[in-house]
Amino acid sequence: MKSQLLLFLVLIALFSCMNVTKPVVVDNPTDSEVLIVLDSKDTIKLQANEKKEIPVKYGKRKISVNGEDLGVIELKNKNDYVLNPTRSNYYKKTILYFSSNRAEEEYKKYSKDDTIIVEGMVFKGRFKKYHGDLLIVNDFDYGLDEQPDDFMAFTGGRSTITRLYKLYREKDLTNMYTKAFSKIIKEASLMVKYDFDLDNDSVAVIGKYVFDFSHQTLILENDKTQLSEDESVILYQLAKNQNHFIDLGDFMVYYKGEDRMYSTSKVKKIIGKLKKYLSKDKRIKFEIKPISRYVSYFKLAVKE
């Protein structure tokens, strides 16, 4: 009798699990309407760029999207889910919060961020890509339209790092990058001065040094340093535009027809050499302001 009662209770429990209804986030990040049908009867309609949270019966469900049979999905009672009917790309990012600046510095000594490229845009951090997954386990602290907190309060204890997780649509990542890049360019454009004309007879004073552009020579009292053509034109541009940021990568494209992808990297190497040539005057400083993966602005300043 007891065994029969136990079997009966197990069957009830299994039956209950098979018929659990829980809310599922259904997302359509595309510009087209989507029609989802579960088990040939339950219909979910999403407009373009619409997200809904809809009660869905858990268990194994047949699914079709816009008339295309996508087989069977299994929604397990222990999980929450994001349903991705358009099989778009999503990214899970690990958000790190530190109890102090020292904790962050210690972490960065031994850990490196990953680098991912999305639509040609470079992102650094810890990312997991959902490459067209139809069903994504919703174990995120920040959902699709929630913004991560800027900081987190620590209440003591030994923990110095808290990890939380944020889900991004692919287009949200690229839009975020574009907005940030546009802001940087706008701010930087207020500082940048462009004057790329060359005057072969020019002589420039750079702190204690005299730079004779026509002879590609850097002079400090009785010492002379012969520069290469590239070193000369870069130093000339920096000297002529002293105390202003300039896009020397753009200049190398303009002056020598070089590939934009490599021109900034080449300029950085030349700047490294120029620092050594001008190192006897400690007032001379070079500054580099990164703008994007392939763009940096450069400035030569002589402190009074």
C-alpha positions as CSV (number, residue, x, y, z in Angstrom):
1,M,0.0,0.0,0.0
2,K,2.8,2.4,0.9
3,S,4.6,1.6,-2.3
4,Q,1.5,2.3,-4.3
5,L,1.0,5.6,-2.5
6,L,4.6,6.6,-3.1
7,L,4.3,5.8,-6.8
8,F,1.1,7.9,-7.0
9,L,2.8,10.9,-5.4
10,V,5.8,10.5,-7.8
11,L,3.4,10.5,-10.8
12,I,1.6,13.6,-9.5
13,A,5.0,15.4,-9.0
14,L,6.1,14.4,-12.6
15,F,2.8,15.5,-14.0
16,S,3.0,18.8,-12.2
17,C,6.5,19.4,-13.5
18,M,5.4,18.7,-17.0
19,N,2.7,21.3,-16.8
20,V,4.5,24.2,-15.1
21,T,3.9,27.5,-16.6
22,K,6.6,30.2,-16.2
23,P,7.3,33.5,-17.8
24,V,9.8,33.4,-20.7
25,V,11.4,36.4,-22.3
26,V,10.8,36.4,-26.0
27,D,12.9,38.8,-28.0
28,N,12.8,40.0,-31.6
29,P,15.8,42.3,-32.4
30,T,15.1,42.4,-36.1
31,D,13.2,44.9,-38.3
32,S,10.6,42.3,-39.3
33,E,7.5,40.9,-37.6
34,V,7.8,37.4,-36.1
35,L,5.1,34.7,-35.6
36,I,5.9,31.9,-33.2
37,V,3.7,28.8,-32.9
38,L,4.2,26.2,-30.1
39,D,2.8,22.7,-30.4
40,S,0.8,23.9,-33.5
41,K,-1.6,25.8,-31.2
42,D,0.0,28.4,-28.9
43,T,0.7,31.6,-30.9
44,I,3.1,34.4,-30.0
45,K,3.3,37.4,-32.3
46,L,6.1,40.0,-32.0
47,Q,6.4,43.2,-33.8
48,A,9.8,44.4,-35.2
49,N,12.2,45.2,-32.4
50,E,9.8,44.0,-29.7
51,K,10.4,42.1,-26.5
52,K,7.7,40.3,-24.4
53,E,7.6,38.3,-21.3
54,I,5.0,35.6,-21.8
55,P,3.8,32.6,-19.6
56,V,4.8,29.4,-21.4
57,K,4.2,25.8,-20.4
58,Y,7.5,24.1,-19.6
59,G,8.5,20.7,-21.0
60,K,9.2,19.7,-24.6
61,R,7.5,22.0,-27.1
62,K,7.4,21.8,-30.9
63,I,8.2,25.3,-32.3
64,S,7.9,27.0,-35.7
65,V,8.8,30.5,-36.6
66,N,7.2,32.3,-39.5
67,G,6.1,28.9,-40.8
68,E,9.5,27.2,-40.6
69,D,9.6,24.1,-38.4
70,L,12.5,24.4,-36.0
71,G,12.0,21.1,-34.2
72,V,11.6,20.7,-30.5
73,I,12.8,22.8,-27.6
74,E,12.9,21.6,-24.0
75,L,12.2,24.1,-21.2
76,K,13.4,22.7,-17.9
77,N,11.6,23.7,-14.7
78,K,14.8,24.6,-12.9
79,N,15.7,27.3,-15.5
80,D,14.5,30.6,-16.8
81,Y,14.9,31.3,-20.5
82,V,15.2,33.9,-23.2
83,L,13.6,32.6,-26.4
84,N,15.5,33.8,-29.6
85,P,13.1,33.0,-32.5
86,T,15.1,34.9,-35.1
87,R,18.3,33.0,-34.0
88,S,20.2,36.3,-33.7
89,N,23.5,36.7,-31.9
90,Y,23.6,37.7,-28.2
91,Y,26.5,38.2,-25.9
92,K,26.8,37.6,-22.1
93,K,29.3,40.0,-20.5
94,T,30.9,39.5,-17.1
95,I,30.7,42.8,-15.1
96,L,33.4,43.0,-12.5
97,Y,33.0,45.1,-9.3
98,F,36.0,45.7,-7.0
99,S,36.1,46.6,-3.3
100,S,39.0,49.0,-3.9
101,N,41.4,50.3,-6.5
102,R,44.1,48.1,-5.0
103,A,41.9,45.0,-5.5
104,E,41.3,46.0,-9.2
105,E,45.1,46.5,-9.7
106,E,45.9,43.1,-8.2
107,Y,43.3,41.5,-10.4
108,K,44.6,43.1,-13.6
109,K,48.1,41.8,-12.8
110,Y,47.1,38.2,-13.3
111,S,44.0,38.4,-15.5
112,K,43.6,39.7,-19.1
113,D,40.5,40.7,-20.8
114,D,39.3,38.8,-23.9
115,T,39.0,40.7,-27.2
116,I,36.0,40.1,-29.5
117,I,35.2,41.7,-32.9
118,V,31.6,42.4,-33.7
119,E,30.8,44.0,-37.1
120,G,34.4,45.2,-37.3
121,M,34.2,46.8,-33.8
122,V,36.6,45.8,-31.1
123,F,35.4,45.0,-27.6
124,K,37.5,44.1,-24.6
125,G,36.1,42.3,-21.6
126,R,34.9,38.8,-20.7
127,F,32.2,37.7,-23.2
128,K,30.3,34.6,-24.1
129,K,28.7,34.5,-27.5
130,Y,25.3,32.9,-28.1
131,H,25.7,32.2,-31.8
132,G,22.1,31.9,-33.0
133,D,21.0,29.8,-30.0
134,L,17.2,29.4,-30.2
135,L,16.9,29.0,-26.4
136,I,19.2,30.8,-23.9
137,V,19.2,30.1,-20.2
138,N,18.4,33.3,-18.4
139,D,20.9,33.4,-15.6
140,F,21.7,37.1,-16.0
141,D,21.8,39.7,-13.3
142,Y,21.0,42.4,-15.9
143,G,18.5,41.6,-18.6
144,L,18.3,42.9,-22.2
145,D,17.1,46.4,-21.4
146,E,18.7,46.8,-18.0
147,Q,21.8,48.9,-17.5
148,P,24.6,47.6,-15.2
149,D,25.2,49.6,-12.0
150,D,28.2,51.9,-12.1
151,F,29.5,50.6,-8.7
152,M,28.6,48.2,-6.0
153,A,28.9,48.6,-2.2
154,F,31.0,46.0,-0.3
155,T,29.9,45.3,3.2
156,G,33.1,43.7,4.5
157,G,34.2,40.2,4.5
158,R,37.1,38.7,2.5
159,S,35.6,39.0,-1.0
160,T,37.2,41.8,-3.1
161,I,35.5,41.0,-6.4
162,T,31.9,40.6,-7.4
163,R,30.9,39.2,-10.8
164,L,27.6,39.9,-12.3
165,Y,26.3,39.1,-15.8
166,K,24.6,41.2,-18.5
167,L,23.0,40.0,-21.7
168,Y,23.4,42.2,-24.8
169,R,21.8,42.0,-28.2
170,E,24.5,42.2,-30.9
171,K,23.0,45.4,-32.2
172,D,23.0,46.9,-28.7
173,L,26.7,46.3,-28.4
174,T,27.4,47.9,-31.8
175,N,25.1,50.9,-31.1
176,M,26.8,51.4,-27.7
177,Y,30.2,51.4,-29.5
178,T,29.1,53.8,-32.1
179,K,27.7,56.3,-29.6
180,A,30.8,56.1,-27.5
181,F,33.1,56.5,-30.5
182,S,31.0,59.5,-31.8
183,K,31.3,61.1,-28.4
184,I,35.1,60.6,-28.3
185,I,35.5,62.0,-31.8
186,K,33.4,65.0,-31.0
187,E,35.4,65.8,-27.9
188,A,38.7,65.2,-29.6
189,S,37.8,67.3,-32.5
190,L,37.7,70.3,-30.2
191,M,41.4,69.7,-29.4
192,V,42.8,68.7,-32.7
193,K,44.5,71.1,-35.0
194,Y,45.3,70.2,-38.6
195,D,48.0,71.9,-40.7
196,F,49.7,69.4,-42.9
197,D,51.5,71.7,-45.4
198,L,55.3,71.2,-45.7
199,D,57.8,74.1,-45.9
200,N,61.2,72.7,-47.0
201,D,63.1,75.7,-45.8
202,S,61.6,75.6,-42.3
203,V,63.7,75.6,-39.1
204,A,61.9,74.9,-35.8
205,V,63.0,75.4,-32.2
206,I,61.9,72.6,-29.9
207,G,63.0,73.4,-26.3
208,K,66.9,73.3,-26.4
209,Y,66.9,71.7,-29.8
210,V,66.9,73.2,-33.3
211,F,65.3,71.2,-36.0
212,D,66.5,71.9,-39.6
213,F,63.8,70.3,-41.7
214,S,65.5,71.0,-45.0
215,H,68.5,69.0,-44.0
216,Q,66.6,66.5,-41.8
217,T,68.9,67.4,-38.9
218,L,68.2,67.7,-35.2
219,I,70.8,70.0,-33.5
220,L,71.7,70.3,-29.8
221,E,74.6,72.7,-29.3
222,N,77.4,70.8,-31.1
223,D,75.6,67.5,-31.5
224,K,73.7,66.7,-34.7
225,T,71.4,63.8,-35.3
226,Q,70.5,62.8,-38.8
227,L,66.8,61.8,-39.2
228,S,65.1,59.6,-41.7
229,E,62.5,61.1,-44.1
230,D,59.6,59.7,-42.1
231,E,61.1,60.9,-38.8
232,S,61.6,64.4,-40.2
233,V,58.1,64.9,-41.6
234,I,56.6,63.5,-38.3
235,L,58.7,65.8,-36.1
236,Y,58.0,68.7,-38.4
237,Q,54.3,68.2,-38.1
238,L,54.5,67.9,-34.3
239,A,56.8,71.0,-34.0
240,K,54.6,73.1,-36.2
241,N,51.5,72.1,-34.3
242,Q,53.1,72.2,-30.8
243,N,50.6,71.9,-27.9
244,H,47.9,70.6,-30.2
245,F,46.7,67.0,-30.8
246,I,47.0,66.0,-34.4
247,D,46.1,62.8,-36.3
248,L,49.5,61.8,-37.6
249,G,48.1,58.5,-38.9
250,D,45.8,60.5,-41.2
251,F,48.8,62.6,-42.2
252,M,50.7,59.5,-43.3
253,V,47.8,58.4,-45.4
254,Y,47.7,61.9,-46.9
255,Y,51.4,62.3,-47.3
256,K,52.5,58.8,-48.3
257,G,49.3,57.0,-49.3
258,E,49.7,54.4,-46.5
259,D,47.0,52.1,-45.3
260,R,45.1,53.6,-42.4
261,M,45.2,50.3,-40.5
262,Y,49.0,50.4,-40.2
263,S,49.8,54.1,-40.4
264,T,49.1,54.9,-36.7
265,S,51.2,51.9,-35.6
266,K,54.1,53.1,-37.7
267,V,53.8,56.6,-36.2
268,K,54.0,55.2,-32.7
269,K,57.3,53.5,-33.5
270,I,58.6,56.8,-35.0
271,I,57.5,58.7,-31.9
272,G,59.5,56.2,-29.8
273,K,62.6,57.1,-31.7
274,L,62.0,60.8,-31.5
275,K,61.6,60.6,-27.7
276,K,65.2,59.2,-27.6
277,Y,66.6,61.9,-29.9
278,L,65.0,64.6,-27.7
279,S,65.6,63.0,-24.3
280,K,68.2,65.5,-23.2
281,D,65.6,68.2,-22.7
282,K,63.3,66.9,-19.9
283,R,60.7,69.6,-20.7
284,I,59.8,68.0,-24.0
285,K,56.8,65.6,-23.6
286,F,54.9,63.5,-26.1
287,E,51.3,62.6,-25.5
288,I,49.2,60.0,-27.2
289,K,45.4,60.0,-27.0
290,P,43.8,56.7,-28.3
291,I,40.6,57.2,-30.2
292,S,39.8,53.8,-31.5
293,R,41.7,50.6,-32.5
294,Y,43.3,52.3,-35.6
295,V,43.2,56.0,-34.6
296,S,45.3,57.9,-32.1
297,Y,46.1,61.6,-31.8
298,F,49.6,62.8,-31.0
299,K,50.9,66.0,-29.3
300,L,54.3,67.5,-28.7
301,A,54.6,69.9,-25.8
302,V,57.4,71.8,-24.3
303,K,56.8,72.6,-20.6
304,E,57.9,76.0,-19.3
